[in-house]
Amino acid sequence: MVDRPLSPHLQIYTPMLTMMVSIVHRVTGAALYLGTLLLCWWLIAAATGPEYFTYVQDFMSSLLGRLILFAYTWALLHHMLGGLRHLFWDTGRGFELVTAELTARWTIIGSVATTVVVWVAGYWMMGVLS
């Protein structure tokens, strides 16, 4: 048997912000797939008829439905900003530890802020907020 070097176990690594943002970027990618299924459900309901569409609209208007839509909005915006971060890296810049940490922070702050702005704007356009 050949002695091979072992990779460090995950318990040895100290969680860093950049590592967590990378993991969340992957998770939001998977969440977007599931959210797209909800969008398909809504479009199929619209094509099916008014009764089924009302059923789906009632679910989406419920507290649970709105929480899911809010999370989907955040996942979409976080994944987009993470993609822009990767695009920045593709130019060969941003690999310094300070810059990588800063762009990770801006990805988090930006995704939360833009999600809130999108939802406030949506409620304002519907006339709920005056």
N, C-alpha and C positions, 0 to 999 in steps of 0.2 A: 504494500500500500504506500502511495506517495503522500508525503506530508505537504499539504498545500496551505498557503496563508489563508486565514479566515478573515472575512470582512467584519468590521465592527458591527455589533448588534445595535438595534435601534435604541436600546436603553442607554447606550453610551453617548449617543448624540444629544446635545443640548438643543431643545427646540428654539429656533430663531424665527424672527418675523418673516424673513424671505422664504424660509422653508414652509411656514404655515400658509403664506400667500400662494405659493406654488401648489400646495395640496388643495387649497380652496379653489384655485383656478380649475383644477381637474374635476373637483366635485361639482362646481357650477356648470361645467360642460355637460356632465351627466344630468344635472337638474334641468338644463335647457332641453334636453331630449324629452324628459318627462313632461315639462311644461308645454312642449310642442304637441304632445298628445292631447293636452287639455284644449289647446287652440283647435286642433282637428275635431275634437268632440263638440266644441262650440259651433264650428262651421258645418259639421254634419247635422247638428240639431237645427241650424238655420235652414238647411236644405230639406230637412225631414218634414217640418211643418210647425205651425204656431204653438201647438200644445207641448211638443217635446222641447221646442226652443224656450218656452216659458219655464219649463222644468229646469233646464240647464241655467238659464238666467237667474232663477231663484237660488240655485246653488252658488253661482258665482257672486251673487249679491249678499249671501249669508256671511257671517263673521269668518267662518272657516274658509269659504271661497275667497274672500278678500285677503285674508292672510296668505293664502296660497298664491294669489295674484301679486301681492306685494313682494313675497319671497321670489317669485319668478322674475319680477321687474328688477329686483336687486341682483339676482343671479345673472341676468342678461347684461346689466350695466357693469357688474364686477368682471365678468368674463371678457367684455369688450375692452375695458381699461387694462386688464391683464394682457390681452392680445396686443394692445398698443405698446405696452411695456416690452413685450417680446419683439415687436417690430422695431422699437428703439434699440434693443440688443442686436438685432439683425444688421444694424448699421455699424456694429463693432464698438459701440459706446455703452456706457452705463454699467460696466462690470466691476467698477471699483466698489468696495464694501459700503462706503458712505452713500454712493449714488444708488446702489441696489437697495439699500435700506430705505432711502428717501422715496424711491419710486414705489416700493412696497407700501409705505405709509400713505402715499398719495393715491394708490389704487384703492385702499380701504376707505380713506376719507372721501375720495371722489365718488366711489360707488354708493356710499350711504347718502351723501349730499345730493347727488343727481337723482337717486330713487325718491327721496323726499320731495325734491323739486318737481319731478314728473307727476307724483301723486297729488301734490297740492295744486299744480296746474290743471290736472284732470278734474279734480273736484271743483276748482274755480270755474272751469269751462262748462261744467254741468250745472253751475249755478248753486251748488251746495255751499260754497264759500263766497261771501260777498265782499 
